[in-house]
Amino acid sequence: MKGRQIILDHVNGREAAALIVDGRLEDLLIDGDDPRPGAIYRAVADRPVKGQGGLFLRTPDGTAFLRQVKGIAPGDTMLVQVTGHAEDGKALPVTQKLLFKSRYAIVTPDAPGLNVSRSIKDDDLRDTLLAIAHEVMGDSKMGLILRSSCAEADPEDIGEDIAEMADLAVAVLADTEGEAECLTEGDGPHAVAWRDWVEPAEIITQAGSFASHGVLEMIDALLDPRVTLAGGGHAFIEPTRALVAVDVNTGADTSPAAALKANITLGRDLPRLLRLRGLGGQITLDLAPMPKKDRRAFEMAIKAAFRADSIETVLAGWTPLGHYELQRQRVRQPLTTLLEPRG
């Protein structure tokens, strides 16, 4: 089926959202049991981590870890925001740089200034959006980023969105006294879909839509480590305790360019494949053997692919053994964990 579909449903009792583009699953969100990224806590400093420049914090949902902190003593309270999911047995990653994000606006208390997304090129539109921002924000010292979705939005909707996020930010920033507490819970899959999947799409909300539109079969396919690549190659994506291993093979193609084609195909689709499976951390690619002269073409393809991806990923490069390594932020829980029934 051609076009975009956003399907809102539930899986195993968990809220879920799927983005389908031209019949292919492009993104999948399933609510988990861990605190959601974006949740904001009033946390209490516990103990520093010597040699790492970090600090453990107490929150209502367990221990959190804050990096690169100075001048904070045990017992101090502070506002922090969840940045991702923790591995089993590890502390929740948080930051003191709070963001209040919605469909059209991002309020940035620690970064003053009113800004418009660079993807909006029309000067008249940029001036109009900045005028809306100035009117709503007034003399606020907080910063604001107007997102690319503003390009096609109604000015009244943009103004209401800015005001709502600014009011929320003011309320949260004023709530600094007291014991550890969750101040905002973060957005669930349906809210994130509305917030981030902004291109025109058919919205489907009927119960059972995952089954009737084939999403459940697509999810089942994600549990198979084997991935068929266009052109006849295939790959295996297998998470371990230490890292995610990706093995690329050419399949039946024995032509001189087979390895490069398979590797480039994998590189271009790797952000989607990792995103759908909720995989992050250290990722090691065992690519199909190819001459070193072909590495540049592969590097260009994979860099372009991750440049367009919303999840922060560092492309570390080649190892002495010829593997290619990445480090990806853990902003989602592994799909295998999310598919477990709620206890």
N, C-alpha and C positions, 0 to 999 in steps of 0.2 A: 504494500500500500504506500502511495506517495504522500508526502506531506508530514507534518509534525502532529503528534498526539501527546498530550499529558494525561496520564491515567492515575487517578487517586483512589486507593483502595486500602486493604489490610492484608497482611501475610502472617499467619500463625498468631493472630491477635495483635499484631504490631502495625501501627500506621505506616503506610508505604506510598511511594510515588515513583512512577516510571515515565521516562521521556523516550518516545519512539520517533525516529526520524527515517522516513522512507522504508518502514518495515524493520528497521534495525534498532535494537536497544542501545541508546546512547548514554543514558544515565539512570541510576537506580538509587533511591533513598529508602532505607528501612529504619524505623526507630529502634533504638537499643535500650539497654538497661543502664548504661553508663551516663553520667552527666553529659548533656549535649554541648558541642562546641558553640561558643557564644554566651553560655551561661555566665552570670556575674555573681561573685561571692564577696561578702565581707568576711575576710579570712584573718586568722590570728597567726602571727609569726611563731614558729616553734623552735627550730634549731638550724644553724648554718651548716653548710657542707664544706668543710675545709678543702682548699685546693681546687674547688670547682666554681667558686664565686656564686653559689646558689644558696637557697634557703627552703627548708621544708615548712609548709603552712598547714594549719588545721582548718578544715571546712566541715560542714555538716555531712558531706558525702565522702569523707576520708581525707587522706593526706594529699596535698598538692605540692608541686615543686616549681619554684620561681627562680629563673636564671638571672645572673648579672645584677645583683642587688648590693647596695651599700647603705650604711647608716640606719639599718633596721635592727631593732633589738627584740629578743624573745618577748612575747606578750603584746607587741605592737599590733594594731589592726590596720588593714589596708583593703582596698578594692582590687580584685583581680578577675580576669576573664579566662574561661577555658579556651584553649587554642586547638585541642585535638583530643584523641583518645589515648589512654595509657595502656601499655602492655600489661599482661597479667603480673601482679605482684609489684608493679611500679607505681609511682605517684602520678597524679593527674597533672599534665602540663598547663601552666597558666602564665598570663602576662599582666603587667600593670597598665599597659597601653589599651585602654578600653575603646571599643568601636560599637556604635549603635547603628545597625545596618537594616535598611528596609528596601523596598522595590526601587525607589527613586533616589533615596538619599542615604548617606553615611555621615553621621555626626562623629567628629573626632575631637574629644575634649583636650587631648594633649598636643594637637597639631592645629593651631589657629589658622584662619584664612578660609576664604570661600573659593571653591574650585569646581570646574566643570570637566567631565571626562574628556580626555584628548580625542576619543573617537568621534566626538561631535565637532565637526569642522565648520559648520555654517556660522559665520560671525554674528549675524542677526539673532540666530537662535541662542547662541552663547550669551549675548547681551540680555536677551529676554530671561533666560534662566538665572543669570546673576542678579537681575533686578528682583526676581521672585525670592531668591535666597536672601538678599539684603533686606527685603521687606519683612520676611518671616523671622529671620535671625536677629534683626535689630542690632542692638549694641552688645550682643552676646560675645564672650571671649572664646567660645568653642569654635572649632573648625567645622567645615562642611564640604562634602564631595557630592556633587550631583552626578548620578550614574548615567551610563549610555542609554538606559531605558527611558530617560527623560525626552529623548529625541521625538518619540511618537506619543507622548503622554499629554493629557489635558493639564493646563497650567494650574487649575484648581486642585486636581489630584496631587500634583507635585507639592504645592503649598501645604496641603493637609498632611502629606507624608513627612515633610520637613518638620512641621510643627509637632507632630506626634513623636518623632524621634528626639527632637530637642527637649520636649517636656519630659520624656522618659530619662534622658541623660541628666537633666537637672535634678530629678527626683532621686536617681540612684547616687549621684555624686554627693548629695546631701546626707545620705544614710551611712555615715561612716562610724558611728558609735554603737557599741554593743558587742555581744558575743558573735561567734561565727554564724553566718546565715546566708542562705541562697536568696539573692535579690531579684534575679531574673533567671528563668529556666532555659533560655535559648529556644530557637525555633525548631518545631518538628518537621517531618518530611513534607507535609502538605503546605506549611508556611514557607519552607525553603523553596519548594517548587514555584510558588507564587512570586517569591522574592527574586529568584535567580533565573528561572526559565522564562525569559520575558519576550522571546520572539513569538509571533503569531502562531497559535496552535489550537487544535480541537481539544477541548477540556472534557474529560469523561470521568464522572464521579459516581456512577451507579455501583452499588455493592456487587461484588463478584466480577468486576471488569477485568481484573488480572487474569481470571480464568477464561472469560469470553473473548479476550483480545490476544491470547497467546503469551502473556507475560510470564505466567507460571512455567511454561515450557522453556522460555528464554532463561529464566532463573535457574532451572534445573541444568541447562547446558553450561552455566557458569561454574557448576560444581565439578565438571570434568576438567582435569588439568590440561588435556589436549585441546589445542586451538588450531583449527584449519585456517591457513593463510591463503589469500587470493594468489593464484598462480601455481598452486599445487604443493607448496611447502606447508609445514606445520610447526607448532611450538608447544612446549610444555611449561606451564606456569605452576610452580610448586612452592608454597610457603613452608619454611622450616622455622625452628625457634630463633635461629640467628639471622636469617636473611630470606629473601624471596629469590629462588633460582628460576631463571628463564632459559630454556634450551631451545635453540632454533635449528631446524632441519630442512633440507631442500626437498625431501620426498623423492618422487620418481624422476624429477628433472635433473638431468646430468649435463646440461649445457654449461659452457664456461661462465656465463653470467648468473647461473642459478643461485649461488650463495648470496651474491650481492642483492638480487631481487628479493629473496626470502628475508634477508636481514632488514632491508629498507621497508618492506611490507610490515614486518613486525614493529619496527621503530615508529612508523607512522600511526599504528593502531595501539601502541603500548599504553598511552595515557588512558584511553577508554577501557582497555582490558584490566588495568590496575584499579581504575576508579570503580568499575562495576563489581569487582571482587573485594573492594575495601582494603587493598593491600598498600602498605607503606613501609618505612624503615629502609634498611639496606637492600638493594636489588642488584643482583649480579646476572648479566646476560652472557650466556655461553653461545655465541653466535656461530652460524654456519661458517666453516673455514673459508676465508677469502684473502686475496693478496693485500698487503699493507697499503698499496696504492689506491685501493677501493675504500679505505676507511673514511676518507674525507667525504665521500658521497653519503655514506651512512650517517656520519656526524651531522651533516646538514639536514638530513631528513628527520633525525630524532630531535634535534634542537628546535626545528620548526614545529614539530608536533607538541612538545612540552611548552613551548612559548605560548601556545593557544590554550593551555590547560590551566584551570583555576587553582589547582593544588600545587603548593610550592615544592619544587623538585630541583635538586642540585645534580647536574650531570658531571660526575667526578672524572669520567674518562677511562682510559685503557689501563689495564694492569699488565705486569710483566708477562703473565701467562696468556695475554690476548683477550681476556674478558673485558666487558664494558660495564662500569658500575654507576649506580645512581643512589641518591639518598632522598627519600620522599617523605614529606610530612605525614604523620598519622592522624588525619582529620576524620577518618571513618573507621568503624569497627569491621573486622573481617566478615564477609558474607556468611561464612560457615557458622560463625557465632550468632549472627542475627537470625538465622533460620531455625535456631533451636527454639522449641516451644517455651513460652513463659512458664516458669515454675509456680 
